[in-house]
Structure formats: C-alpha cells, structure tokens
Amino acid sequence: MPKGIPFTGEFKQKVVEAMRMHGLAYREAARKFEIPNHGIIMKWERIYLEEGPEGLFVDRRGRASADSGTRKGRKPKLDKKVEEDLIAENQRLRAEIDYLKKLNALVTERVQREKKHKS
C-alpha cells in the first residue's frame, strides 16, 4: 500500500482476525498482508482487544483536540472519586486475601497438630 494512504477499518479487522485465527506472528501477518511494519499490527490487536472491532474504524491520526479529554483515541481517565473507590476496594480485597491465607495456615497447622497428637 502506498505511503500516506491509511488502512481501512475493514482491512485492519481482517488482518487481526486472520492473525488470531491462524496463529500468525506479527511479522508473518505483516508479510502476508504486505504491511511495512509489524508494530502497526501490534497496535491494531491492542485496540481490537481493548475496544472491540469497532475501535479499528476510529481515525487516530494527528493530535486529539484539547476539549476531547482523550489522547489519541484512548479512553478518558476515570473520575477521581471512582478511582479512589476502586483503590479502596482493592486494598480491602487484598486485606481479605491476607486474612484468609493466615486463617488457612492456622487451620492447617491445627489439623497437623491433632494428627500428631492422635498418633
């Protein structure tokens, strides 16, 4: 494809889906579809996995407008309150996991002690 002509969304989707279906490496897919740089396909696959096939149809060339709140088509950052809530939940879940691990270790230790005592 001549330099400067953008790939269509249909073409990008075809490349990514063929690569995944046939287990092609990025370089193999680039050769098969005559794409000059396999890194392009890596980007397409990331977009495909994060945003679905429709993400490949978004024109991402140039700079994002100042009022869009996103950079190069990426999803906007989470609201500060939502981010804080997720961090707090993550901390609670980690504490719960640590507690359950300690409880499991104590129960296992007790069971082993009782087995020794009975023997």
SULWO-V253447 format. One line per field, one symbol per residue. psi: psi as a letter, one per 40 degrees, with the letter a starting at -180 (. if undefined). burial: b if it has 16 or more other ideal C-beta (glycine too) atoms within 10 Angstrom, else e. Layout:
psi = ???
burial = ???
This chain:
psi = hihehiiidddddddddddddefiidddddddefhdheddddddddddddeidddeehheiaiiidedeihfeiiiiiiddddddddddddddddddddddddddddddddddddddd.
burial = eeeeeeeebeebbebbeebeeeebebeebbeebebeeeebbeebbebbeeeeeebbeeeeeeeeeeeeeeeeeeeeeeeeeeeeeeeeeeeeeeeeeeeeeeeeeeeeeeeeeeeeeee
